[in-house]
């Protein structure tokens, strides 16, 4: 289990209502930023002009890596776009919609960019479906279930978006996690990892996505 999923399990607020992802999805709130990613140079200066964007700061999980987060929606389900990269430039955008077991989850919209018409599936050793894992540590049980993870080409000419200057590459996934202590706590989220550099997409899946197969083996993710 990678650092991002571990953090999700450890930081789950205490709720006892199950967090399920609804069948209906709405990606429109993040599309203005996605369009900028498809048309503008990937620089911290360009991204700092986005609305509701935080300051550039160090990424506490990785040495010599920096991050900047745009808050699309702060209530449940929370929607954010976090850019990660070197001090010189951003290299990946992580788009998340995350819910912590709120009663209105079933009536709330999650983002799923894999639903865009025209995205092209790519071959990857980290394209997974229906993978579950769990762990027991003293009196705490944690677990996560991956509904799917798939790598895609987001082409510059795509029927569901305007024509753009650049192809992008992404891995999209849907996950539910839980923690059992004295209560059953759960959360659910969808994620898309986007980068203009296809060669680095596998690395970013290792760092931020799902990199364990159905046997619990950690995979070095690659996209071809």
C-alpha positions as CSV (number, residue, x, y, z in Angstrom):
1,X,0.0,0.0,0.0
2,X,1.5,3.3,-1.0
3,X,2.0,6.5,1.2
4,X,-1.1,8.2,-0.1
5,X,-3.5,5.3,0.7
6,X,-1.8,4.8,4.1
7,X,-2.3,8.5,4.9
8,X,-6.0,8.2,3.8
9,X,-6.5,5.3,6.2
10,X,-4.7,7.0,9.1
11,X,-6.4,10.4,8.7
12,X,-9.9,9.2,8.3
13,X,-12.3,11.2,10.6
14,X,-14.6,9.2,12.9
15,X,-17.8,8.5,11.1
16,X,-19.9,5.3,11.3
17,X,-22.0,5.8,8.1
18,X,-20.7,3.9,5.1
19,X,-19.1,6.0,2.4
20,X,-20.2,4.6,-1.0
21,X,-19.4,6.2,-4.3
22,X,-22.6,7.0,-6.3
23,X,-23.2,5.8,-9.9
24,X,-23.6,9.3,-11.3
25,X,-20.4,11.4,-11.8
26,X,-19.8,15.0,-12.6
27,X,-16.4,16.1,-13.8
28,X,-17.4,19.6,-14.9
29,X,-16.0,21.4,-11.8
30,X,-12.4,20.4,-12.7
31,X,-12.6,20.8,-16.4
32,X,-11.5,24.5,-16.5
33,X,-8.2,23.4,-14.8
34,X,-7.9,20.3,-17.1
35,X,-8.2,22.6,-20.1
36,X,-5.4,24.8,-18.8
37,X,-3.3,21.6,-18.3
38,X,-3.9,20.7,-21.9
39,X,-3.1,24.2,-23.4
40,X,-0.6,26.0,-21.1
41,X,3.1,25.3,-20.2
42,X,3.4,23.4,-17.0
43,X,5.0,26.0,-14.7
44,X,4.5,27.0,-11.1
45,X,3.9,30.6,-12.3
46,X,1.0,29.5,-14.6
47,X,-0.6,27.3,-12.0
48,X,-0.3,29.9,-9.3
49,X,-2.9,32.0,-11.2
50,X,-5.6,29.4,-10.8
51,X,-8.6,30.3,-8.6
52,X,-8.5,29.0,-5.0
53,X,-4.9,27.9,-5.2
54,X,-2.6,27.6,-2.2
55,X,1.0,28.5,-2.0
56,X,3.9,26.4,-3.3
57,X,5.3,24.3,-0.4
58,X,7.5,21.3,0.2
59,X,6.0,17.9,0.0
60,X,6.5,16.3,3.4
61,X,6.4,12.8,2.0
62,X,9.1,13.1,-0.6
63,X,12.5,14.8,-0.4
64,X,13.1,17.6,-2.9
65,X,9.5,17.5,-4.1
66,X,7.1,20.5,-4.0
67,X,3.3,20.8,-4.1
68,X,0.5,23.3,-4.6
69,X,-3.2,22.6,-4.1
70,X,-6.3,24.0,-5.7
71,X,-9.5,23.5,-3.7
72,X,-12.4,23.0,-6.1
73,X,-14.9,22.1,-3.4
74,X,-14.3,22.1,0.3
75,X,-17.5,20.4,1.5
76,X,-18.4,16.7,1.2
77,X,-17.3,15.3,-1.2
78,X,-14.1,17.4,-1.0
79,X,-12.6,18.0,-4.5
80,X,-8.9,19.1,-4.9
81,X,-6.3,19.3,-7.6
82,X,-2.7,19.0,-6.2
83,X,0.3,19.7,-8.3
84,X,3.5,17.9,-7.5
85,X,7.0,18.5,-9.0
86,X,10.5,19.7,-8.6
87,X,11.3,23.2,-7.4
88,X,11.7,24.2,-11.0
89,X,8.4,22.9,-12.4
90,X,5.3,20.8,-11.7
91,X,5.2,17.3,-13.2
92,X,1.9,15.7,-12.1
93,X,-1.6,16.9,-11.2
94,X,-3.6,14.7,-8.8
95,X,-7.3,15.3,-9.1
96,X,-9.3,13.8,-6.1
97,X,-12.9,13.7,-5.0
98,X,-13.0,12.4,-1.4
99,X,-15.9,11.7,1.0
100,X,-15.8,10.6,4.7
101,X,-19.0,8.6,5.2
102,X,-21.4,11.6,5.1
103,X,-25.1,10.9,4.8
104,X,-25.3,13.0,1.6
105,X,-22.6,11.0,-0.2
106,X,-25.1,9.1,-2.4
107,X,-26.5,12.4,-3.6
108,X,-23.1,14.0,-4.2
109,X,-21.1,14.1,-7.4
110,X,-17.6,12.6,-7.7
111,X,-15.1,13.3,-10.5
112,X,-14.1,10.6,-12.9
113,X,-12.1,11.7,-15.9
114,X,-12.1,8.2,-17.3
115,X,-15.8,8.9,-18.1
116,X,-14.8,11.5,-20.7
117,X,-15.6,10.4,-24.2
118,X,-12.5,9.9,-26.3
119,X,-9.9,8.9,-23.7
120,X,-7.8,6.0,-24.9
121,X,-6.9,3.1,-22.6
122,X,-3.1,2.4,-22.4
123,X,-1.4,-0.8,-21.5
124,X,0.1,-0.9,-17.9
125,X,1.1,-3.6,-15.4
126,X,-0.9,-1.5,-12.9
127,X,-4.2,-1.6,-14.6
128,X,-6.2,-3.4,-11.9
129,X,-9.8,-4.3,-11.1
130,X,-11.4,-5.5,-7.8
131,X,-8.3,-5.6,-5.6
132,X,-8.6,-5.6,-1.8
133,X,-6.1,-5.6,1.0
134,X,-6.3,-5.4,4.8
135,X,-4.0,-5.3,7.8
136,X,-4.3,-5.8,11.6
137,X,-2.1,-4.0,14.0
138,X,-3.0,-4.7,17.6
139,X,-6.5,-3.4,18.1
140,X,-6.8,-1.6,14.7
141,X,-7.8,-3.1,11.4
142,X,-7.3,-1.2,8.2
143,X,-8.3,-2.1,4.7
144,X,-8.9,-0.7,1.2
145,X,-10.7,-1.9,-1.9
146,X,-9.7,-0.8,-5.4
147,X,-12.7,-0.8,-7.8
148,X,-10.5,-0.1,-10.8
149,X,-7.3,1.6,-11.9
150,X,-6.6,2.2,-15.6
151,X,-4.0,4.2,-17.6
152,X,-5.2,6.4,-20.4
153,X,-4.2,8.8,-23.1
154,X,-6.1,12.1,-22.9
155,X,-5.6,13.3,-26.5
156,X,-5.4,16.9,-27.6
157,X,-8.2,16.1,-30.1
158,X,-11.0,14.5,-28.1
159,X,-14.7,14.6,-28.7
160,X,-15.7,15.6,-25.2
161,X,-13.3,18.6,-24.8
162,X,-12.1,21.4,-27.0
163,X,-9.0,20.9,-29.2
164,X,-5.8,21.5,-27.3
165,X,-2.1,22.0,-27.8
166,X,-0.9,19.0,-25.8
167,X,-1.6,15.3,-25.2
168,X,-1.8,14.3,-21.5
169,X,-1.4,10.9,-19.9
170,X,-3.4,9.8,-16.8
171,X,-4.2,6.9,-14.5
172,X,-7.7,7.0,-13.0
173,X,-9.0,4.9,-10.0
174,X,-11.8,4.5,-7.5
175,X,-11.1,3.4,-4.0
176,X,-12.9,2.8,-0.7
177,X,-10.9,2.5,2.6
178,X,-11.9,1.6,6.2
179,X,-10.5,1.7,9.7
180,X,-12.0,-0.4,12.5
181,X,-11.2,0.6,16.1
182,X,-14.1,1.0,18.5
183,X,-16.1,2.2,15.4
184,X,-16.2,1.4,11.7
185,X,-14.8,4.4,9.9
186,X,-14.8,4.6,6.1
187,X,-14.1,6.9,3.2
188,X,-14.3,6.7,-0.6
189,X,-12.5,8.6,-3.3
190,X,-11.9,8.8,-7.0
191,X,-8.5,9.9,-8.3
192,X,-6.9,10.9,-11.6
193,X,-3.1,11.3,-11.9
194,X,-2.2,13.5,-14.9
195,X,1.1,14.2,-16.5
196,X,2.4,15.5,-19.8
197,X,5.3,13.0,-19.6
198,X,4.1,9.5,-20.5
199,X,7.5,8.0,-19.4
200,X,6.9,9.2,-15.8
201,X,3.2,8.1,-15.4
202,X,4.2,4.8,-14.0
203,X,6.4,6.5,-11.4
204,X,3.6,8.7,-10.3
205,X,1.2,5.7,-10.0
206,X,3.8,4.1,-7.7
207,X,4.0,7.3,-5.6
208,X,0.3,8.4,-5.5
209,X,-1.9,5.6,-6.9
210,X,-2.4,1.9,-6.3
211,X,0.6,-0.4,-6.8
212,X,-0.4,-3.8,-5.2
213,X,-1.9,-6.7,-7.1
214,X,-4.5,-9.2,-6.0
215,X,-1.8,-11.2,-4.2
216,X,-0.6,-8.2,-2.2
217,X,2.7,-8.0,-4.2
218,X,4.1,-4.5,-4.8
219,X,4.5,-3.7,-8.5
220,X,6.9,-1.3,-10.1
221,X,4.3,0.4,-12.3
222,X,5.0,1.0,-16.0
223,X,2.9,2.4,-18.8
224,X,3.4,1.5,-22.5
